[in-house]
Amino acid sequence: MAALAWLLIPLVAAIGAGLWGSWANRTRRTRGDGPELDGYVRFREAMEKSRT
């Protein structure tokens, strides 16, 4: 009976790891590159203005 208990520990851990992995890789809403690219365009325009 004690051996069965020791076998259940890794089984429970594997199930927990599987649940955590599926939760960690769930589909998330992504913003895309829009805000980052907009900021880069503003930065580039500001650098071009400072040259002239």
N, C-alpha and C positions, 0 to 999 in steps of 0.2 A: 504494500500500500504506500509506503514511503517513496518507493521508486516511481510510482505513478504521480505522486505530488511533485517530484523533481522533474518529471517530463512535462507536467502542465505549466511550469514556470516559463520555459522557453516558448511554449505554444501561446500563452497569454501575451508574452512580450512580442512575439511575431505579429499577432493580431493587432496589438496596440501600435506597433510600428507601421503596419499597413494602413491603419486608420489615420495615423498622423501623416503619413506620406500622401494619402489621397486628399487630406485636408490642406496640406501645404502646397500641393500642386493644383488646387482648384482654379477654376477659371476666374480671372480677375478682370475688371474693367480697365482697359488701358487708355491713356489719354492720347497716345500717338506722339508724333514728333512735332506737332503744330506749335505749342508754346515755346519749345526749345529753339525751333527754327526761327520763330518770330523774334525771339531775343537775340539770336545771332545776327539777323538782318539789321536790327536796330543798332547793335554794337558795330557792325561793319559800316553802316551809314555814319555813325558818330566818328569813327576813325577816319573816314574819307573827308568829313567836314573839317577835322582838325588839321589835315594836311594842307588844305587850301586857304 
